[in-house]
Amino acid sequence: MKEVRVRFAPSPTGHLHVGGARTALFNWLFARHEGGRFILRIEDTDVERSSGELESGILDDLMWLGLAWDEGPDRGGAFGPYRQSERVALYRAGAERLVAEGRAYPCFCTDEELESKKEERRRANLPPQYDGTCRRLSGDERARRRAEGRAESVRFIVPPDSERRLDDLLRGEVVFPSGMVGDFVIMRSNGLPTYNFAAATDDAAMEITHVIRGEEHLSNTVRQIMIYEALGLEPPRFAHIPLILGLDRSKLSKRHGAPNVGDFHARGYPAEAIINYLAFLGWSPPGDREMLSLGELVEKFRLDRVSPSPSIFDEVKLNWFSSQYVKSLGARRYLDDALPHFPQDVKDAYPRERLAEIFEILAENLPSFSRIEEEIAPFRPGIPALAGDAREAVAGARELLSASLVSLGECEEWSAASLGGRIKELGTRLGVKGKALYMPLRAAVTGSLHGPDLSRVMEIRGKESVLRAIRSALAGAETP
Ligand code: GLU
């Protein structure tokens, strides 16, 4: 059997978004599962919108996700170059050959002419395809137009019977009816190829065996199949993976939060969580295990388990994966990524070991690192501001708080265990328990009625800071 060769072919005209990353992942998993090769090709023929900076950003994001490629612009390979802007001579030669063989022709129509032809066809209720004017030009007429210095593109001749059937690996048979496409441009008048021509030429030259990409490319696929035919080559197998929609069921876009991989990276999501989440966008393994490592995904990934219906991008679910990973891989592993999200006063107040402990506690329940600032409140070294419920809880517990000041003040071994013991003992002595015991204390120490285990918080905060907070709460409680 032929070695499997798949490619991810981003255009460096924007950042790597969730949809692109999912396409890259499915290609990567397929290649690894099949023992094949994963190729990275940069489709940068839109010179105005492409940039080297965006290209490196995409490479960095893929590396961060752990999707390394076997051949690509930075590491070469036997089928290079892997940047389309460096392959232009190839497309030109290919287009010239197609013209020489009568499968393509130069087109001199201007944008205005094309626009008015389109308008005419629209009025006549005809599909808005090119009417073939330049296909019918004689040699003399072509020469005359050239002599006039008219800009010239190259159009591919769509065969008269243009019905095509595709055996899509996900969707089964897809029929493209005859007449669906008209003669299409393969080389623009600026000398650069169109996406369809460059992609098909490269897929052929790079011996790509499977094209796995978004369903929005279906209408390109029919054109690319025709190009393969004209080149006398067998097209690759195609798998069109489903769209990703936002929760409102519209196509995923910037409006739906931060669908860029780089944004998620910056917000402190573990790469493992993004990968695991993306794998489940349209695919599912047998069984109901959801947490799967990259290795397990490779082992289980099969295209026939990719659903053809759209998947919904749900940040709540991604957050779930994220907190599961931070917890299960061990929070300490992410400490350096998390620290930039810690407020400065916290970083100044504690040694690194303590910061690691704080992060471990927060990680029990932390959807993303951008929430650290909020969740870390109980550990802030200053005196908390008391408002609302917290203020009320404190106001109703003056006796308890005064007694706790004495008891905690006497505490020599400042550990969660002994603090827990003292709080219980206080409760027994004063005849209060449960919420009535813990709420006022928690409110006084942290300014909130909710948060992580109070004894642990007190241990980490330290004796001075805890006593200061309780004293201040008591003083505040005196003034109604
Ligand atoms: N450059 C195209 C894109 O980013 C690639 C599509 C394809 O995989 O052929 O959409």
Boltz pocket constraint, residues with backbone or C-beta under 6 A from the ligand:
constraints:
  - pocket:
      binder: B
      contacts: [[A, 7], [A, 9], [A, 10], [A, 11], [A, 43], [A, 199], [A, 212], [A, 213], [A, 217]]
      max_distance: 6.0
